[in-house]
Amino acid sequence: MDIEKIFHMKGGIGNNSYANNSHLQRKASDMVKHITMEAIEKVYLSTGAPTSFGIADLGCSSGPNTLSIIKEIIQAVQSLSSDHLRQSPEFRVYLNDLPTNDFNSIFKALPDFCRELQNEGENQNPSGFFIGAYPGSFYKRLFPSNSLHFVHSSYSLHWLSRVPEGVRDEFGKPVNRGTIYISERSPKSIVEAYVNQFRRDFWEFLRKRGEEVVSGGRMVLILLGRDGADHVDRGNSFMWHLLARAFAILVSQGEVKEEKLDSYDVNFYAANKEEIEEEVRREGSFGLERIEKFELEKKVRMKNNGDESYGKEVAKSVRAIQESMISHHFGDSILDSLFLNYGNILDEEMAKQEIRPISFVIVLTKL
């Protein structure tokens, strides 16, 4: 399937929308906000307090998260300008996601956003604020050369540009049968296919941003990952294992054909620290200033909405992300029963033993 044409977060503001089911991502971003703010300060000082400041949010999706982050970045730069007795720069904001993303919901919120920015900012008369949507894959060139001072990407870079080619054999038959990601039953060729796809994609991402980010500019990247060399753990890979189990229930009930499940694989990869470091070194456009592993504390993760269980909350979050891909392959009639099963399985597993998906925050400096 053509990921660029199909994959998108659930738009709008409905019950299953990404806008209403992305608070876990926001909590994680808040946990590493101090790292983002520190990187902003270094950018401002190392690039000579620019009069025009370029910001990109890659994988911005829809909903409140992206504008909240943009506002924090702008206010941080305004504060730094004031501290150094400089006029606040104009801000060029580039919002990027795949073409089917619901950009309209972001722009509908802009009037209120601009009013809040002016009322809350250090400078009541900002020099200028210019914002635009740049649809397309961030594994390709998106922006003019040397136009960006700061790049932010939150929970996007674990999504690959495509499902790896190696998930099918030379006859076009599925190799990774009975599951949808790397699992204990996956042959070695599946692991190699995912590793190679990640290496190609991350290298391309760094190379394209290397042309767009000014010298001394920074990127702060937040993405899901894994500990150590083992691809099968009780973290992010286990979440996909549980979703495969939810699919298997539908297969047993006759709602999904087994061969249809066998032919479905996700465009996801949880890299470890060493893999990330190696690709940064191999590509060479950026210096790795910082890489830290973190996870949402249990007490944070368990603060769910109303009386909803943690499993059902996570199931709604995953649905908001995966609905476009699943409905394209299986049809949308299975969505409600699939994610009901998934939420129940998550709650059962959490009662047995905690699931601990980890994330990385990475700070890269343009050389």
Helices and strands as residue ranges (DSSP letters): H 3-6, H 23-31, H 33-46, E 52-58, H 65-83, E 90-96, H 103-108, H 110-120, E 129-133, E 148-154, G 165-167, H 188-212, E 213-225, H 236-252, H 258-262, H 273-283, E 286-294, H 298-301, H 310-330, G 332-334, H 335-352, E 358-366
